[in-house]
Amino acid sequence: MDLENIPQPAYGPGPEPPASGAAGLAGMVHGFLRLVQPNALPRVLCCLSFLLSQLLLYELGFLVCAAIGLLFIILVPLVGCCFCCCRC
């Protein structure tokens, strides 16, 4: 078997940040998105329950962020009201 005719792959650099003045902000956004959603979108469509569990795993990071956001939306005014009304 002659393996000399197989071309070698040419790897290029990864995606570059935009050429604007907000390169640090773009890096933070990409880092956050990689942290929140590290899994690839599931492509298996064999049954609905398996697909639903895979989609929940895919969106888990966003669900956790939404739950923390709702917790802060509810707790911050409540704690502020307690400090304001119940000063001892």
Steps between C-alpha positions, in 0.01 A plus 500: 500500500652829390451772762703771330202644310298582813502877552584634842230713662572871529386634835437870528464724803176498698233767470634848555327762713341792314731785403318754715608667822297250705727198454514442876121508523468257208745265673297515821177424311653203318647370826162527672323321216758220503453468878120504490446282196796265445297218343413474131140503384367140504418367154346165598124492445420140596238557769340801665608428860865450400489818290343696786764383747778588252351846438477563875865399534585732209318795661605422860739794528240749383241350735736539796574862404127572467429342842775709665364813328145432621631436851674838502193674353289364786750514789660843447175703534388278788824552694491872420144522631600318820795737554280800431199399714662301780793718610574407858 
